[in-house]
Amino acid sequence: MLSLNNIPNPPLDAPPFQEGAEDMLDWDARLSIEHMREHTKTDDVPAVTDNQLRLYRSAAIEAAEQYTGMLLSRQRMVSEPIQGGREPRPGKTTYTVRLKYPVADGWVYLYGGTHPMDNKPFRVPIGTRKVQVPIRKDMIDLSNCCDPCSTWNMNGGMMAMYKAGFRSSLDVPAGIVVGCLQFIAWVVEHAGDELLTQRNRVESRAGLSGLQGSNNIAMVSGAIESWRRYDEEAI
C-alpha cells in the first residue's frame, strides 16, 4: 500500500510538467468574423460563409507562425537546453539565454540538476525571450586542463521548461493581425485558379525569365512585409 513516505521521487531529469501540453487561444476575441467581413467588404456577400472565413483565418495564423517563428494559435509547454558557458562574468551569478519562444506566464522551471535543490523555478517578465538564468551548479570549472576533449559548462546538462506563446490572443501584436487580414483579403478575392501578379493582372505570357507572377499568398498580399518586422532574425 502506497503512503506519502514511500512514494518514489521523480528522476532529476524528468520535466516538472507534461511536455507538449497545449492550450488553444481564443482568436474570435482578437479577429472576429465581423472584423474579417468589415475588412474584406463581405458584410452582405452570402457566397463568403463564416466557415470559409474561419478556415482562411486559421491558414493566415499558420502562415504567420511559420514566417515569424512565434506561437500564435496556442500556448505550449516546451523544454530547451539551458546550460551556459564555461565560467560566469565577474560578479555575476546569472547568464543570459535567448529562448525560442516568448514566456506566456512569467515562470521558467529549471530541471536536470545533480541535486534536488538545483531544480527550481524563477520569475521572468511575461512575453520575454531573453532571460537571466541563475547558476545552480557547475559554477567552478573542474574540467581536466590537460584533456583537450574535456568540457565544462555552467548548469551543465540542465533544461528549462516554460509555457511558450502569448498570454492571450489580445496580446498578439497588431501588425501580426493586420498581416492576417491582408492574407485573408487576398484569398477571398482570388480563388487561386489563375496566376496573378501583385498588380492584379493575369499573366499568360512567358518572357526570357520564364512565367511571371506568383501564387505565394503571403508575398502577393503584402502580409509577409507586415510579419517580418517581428522576426528579429530576418535579413
Secondary structure, 3 states (H helix, E strand, C coil): CCCCCCCCCCCCCCCCCCCCCEEECCCCCCCCHHHHHHHHCCCCCCCCCHHHHHHHHHHHHHHHHHHHCCCCCEEEEEEEECCCCCCCCCCCCEEEEECCCCEEEEEEEEECCCCHHHCCEEECCCCCCEEEEECCCCCCCCCCCCCCCCCCCCCCCCEEEEEECCCCHHHCCHHHHHHHHHHHHHHHHCCCCCCECCCCCECCCEECCEECCCCCHHHHCCHHHHHHHHCCCCC
